[in-house]
């Protein structure tokens, strides 16, 4: 499923993109594997919440984790944490929980994109459901979203603990 709001936005902007159905998958790494996409090209959206209750979207590759200290300093807030599903569900009404596309701008959520993603010619991301991805050129994504570009990604350590990461 592709979010109707996202589809309308992309089509209205004349964006070039392709949809790719895949087996149902829930984590960005599972989606990358199911869709046969390299982890550096598979993009995930992490929803965060500031101390003043503002939602923030952090966009980074499936293979990385977000360093919340870097983002907190960039945003200029006192505290930053992962938002719970109940805190952000209503903000993404045309999306399945956990499958939000990295287009915070169309959902009125400030978007921060890790600079490492700009090294990819193309990126792939959830289209709003757990069974279809969208692929497009990174330059087109950047033009359409105009995210704040910041280097905040760090390697994801499976089974390890990382202080203040998402």
Secondary structure as a PSIPRED ss2 file (coil, helix, strand):
# PSIPRED VFORMAT (PSIPRED V4.0)

   1 X C   1.000  0.000  0.000
   2 X E   0.000  0.000  1.000
   3 X C   1.000  0.000  0.000
   4 X H   0.000  1.000  0.000
   5 X H   0.000  1.000  0.000
   6 X H   0.000  1.000  0.000
   7 X H   0.000  1.000  0.000
   8 X H   0.000  1.000  0.000
   9 X H   0.000  1.000  0.000
  10 X H   0.000  1.000  0.000
  11 X H   0.000  1.000  0.000
  12 X H   0.000  1.000  0.000
  13 X C   1.000  0.000  0.000
  14 X C   1.000  0.000  0.000
  15 X C   1.000  0.000  0.000
  16 X C   1.000  0.000  0.000
  17 X C   1.000  0.000  0.000
  18 X E   0.000  0.000  1.000
  19 X E   0.000  0.000  1.000
  20 X E   0.000  0.000  1.000
  21 X E   0.000  0.000  1.000
  22 X C   1.000  0.000  0.000
  23 X C   1.000  0.000  0.000
  24 X C   1.000  0.000  0.000
  25 X C   1.000  0.000  0.000
  26 X C   1.000  0.000  0.000
  27 X C   1.000  0.000  0.000
  28 X H   0.000  1.000  0.000
  29 X H   0.000  1.000  0.000
  30 X H   0.000  1.000  0.000
  31 X H   0.000  1.000  0.000
  32 X H   0.000  1.000  0.000
  33 X H   0.000  1.000  0.000
  34 X H   0.000  1.000  0.000
  35 X H   0.000  1.000  0.000
  36 X C   1.000  0.000  0.000
  37 X C   1.000  0.000  0.000
  38 X C   1.000  0.000  0.000
  39 X C   1.000  0.000  0.000
  40 X C   1.000  0.000  0.000
  41 X C   1.000  0.000  0.000
  42 X E   0.000  0.000  1.000
  43 X E   0.000  0.000  1.000
  44 X E   0.000  0.000  1.000
  45 X E   0.000  0.000  1.000
  46 X E   0.000  0.000  1.000
  47 X E   0.000  0.000  1.000
  48 X E   0.000  0.000  1.000
  49 X E   0.000  0.000  1.000
  50 X E   0.000  0.000  1.000
  51 X C   1.000  0.000  0.000
  52 X C   1.000  0.000  0.000
  53 X C   1.000  0.000  0.000
  54 X C   1.000  0.000  0.000
  55 X E   0.000  0.000  1.000
  56 X E   0.000  0.000  1.000
  57 X E   0.000  0.000  1.000
  58 X E   0.000  0.000  1.000
  59 X E   0.000  0.000  1.000
  60 X E   0.000  0.000  1.000
  61 X E   0.000  0.000  1.000
  62 X C   1.000  0.000  0.000
  63 X C   1.000  0.000  0.000
  64 X E   0.000  0.000  1.000
  65 X E   0.000  0.000  1.000
  66 X E   0.000  0.000  1.000
  67 X E   0.000  0.000  1.000
  68 X H   0.000  1.000  0.000
  69 X H   0.000  1.000  0.000
  70 X H   0.000  1.000  0.000
  71 X H   0.000  1.000  0.000
  72 X H   0.000  1.000  0.000
  73 X H   0.000  1.000  0.000
  74 X H   0.000  1.000  0.000
  75 X H   0.000  1.000  0.000
  76 X C   1.000  0.000  0.000
  77 X C   1.000  0.000  0.000
  78 X C   1.000  0.000  0.000
  79 X C   1.000  0.000  0.000
  80 X E   0.000  0.000  1.000
  81 X E   0.000  0.000  1.000
  82 X E   0.000  0.000  1.000
  83 X C   1.000  0.000  0.000
  84 X C   1.000  0.000  0.000
  85 X H   0.000  1.000  0.000
  86 X H   0.000  1.000  0.000
  87 X H   0.000  1.000  0.000
  88 X H   0.000  1.000  0.000
  89 X H   0.000  1.000  0.000
  90 X H   0.000  1.000  0.000
  91 X H   0.000  1.000  0.000
  92 X H   0.000  1.000  0.000
  93 X C   1.000  0.000  0.000
  94 X C   1.000  0.000  0.000
  95 X C   1.000  0.000  0.000
  96 X C   1.000  0.000  0.000
  97 X C   1.000  0.000  0.000
  98 X C   1.000  0.000  0.000
  99 X C   1.000  0.000  0.000
 100 X C   1.000  0.000  0.000
 101 X C   1.000  0.000  0.000
 102 X C   1.000  0.000  0.000
 103 X C   1.000  0.000  0.000
 104 X H   0.000  1.000  0.000
 105 X H   0.000  1.000  0.000
 106 X H   0.000  1.000  0.000
 107 X H   0.000  1.000  0.000
 108 X C   1.000  0.000  0.000
 109 X C   1.000  0.000  0.000
 110 X E   0.000  0.000  1.000
 111 X E   0.000  0.000  1.000
 112 X E   0.000  0.000  1.000
 113 X E   0.000  0.000  1.000
 114 X E   0.000  0.000  1.000
 115 X H   0.000  1.000  0.000
 116 X H   0.000  1.000  0.000
 117 X H   0.000  1.000  0.000
 118 X H   0.000  1.000  0.000
 119 X H   0.000  1.000  0.000
 120 X C   1.000  0.000  0.000
 121 X C   1.000  0.000  0.000
 122 X E   0.000  0.000  1.000
 123 X E   0.000  0.000  1.000
 124 X E   0.000  0.000  1.000
 125 X E   0.000  0.000  1.000
 126 X E   0.000  0.000  1.000
 127 X C   1.000  0.000  0.000
 128 X E   0.000  0.000  1.000
 129 X C   1.000  0.000  0.000
 130 X C   1.000  0.000  0.000
 131 X C   1.000  0.000  0.000
 132 X E   0.000  0.000  1.000
 133 X E   0.000  0.000  1.000
 134 X E   0.000  0.000  1.000
 135 X E   0.000  0.000  1.000
 136 X E   0.000  0.000  1.000
 137 X E   0.000  0.000  1.000
 138 X H   0.000  1.000  0.000
 139 X H   0.000  1.000  0.000
 140 X H   0.000  1.000  0.000
 141 X H   0.000  1.000  0.000
 142 X H   0.000  1.000  0.000
 143 X H   0.000  1.000  0.000
 144 X H   0.000  1.000  0.000
 145 X H   0.000  1.000  0.000
 146 X C   1.000  0.000  0.000
 147 X C   1.000  0.000  0.000
 148 X E   0.000  0.000  1.000
 149 X E   0.000  0.000  1.000
 150 X E   0.000  0.000  1.000
 151 X C   1.000  0.000  0.000
 152 X C   1.000  0.000  0.000
 153 X E   0.000  0.000  1.000
 154 X E   0.000  0.000  1.000
 155 X E   0.000  0.000  1.000
 156 X C   1.000  0.000  0.000
 157 X C   1.000  0.000  0.000
 158 X C   1.000  0.000  0.000
 159 X C   1.000  0.000  0.000
 160 X C   1.000  0.000  0.000
 161 X C   1.000  0.000  0.000
 162 X C   1.000  0.000  0.000
 163 X C   1.000  0.000  0.000
 164 X C   1.000  0.000  0.000
 165 X E   0.000  0.000  1.000
 166 X C   1.000  0.000  0.000
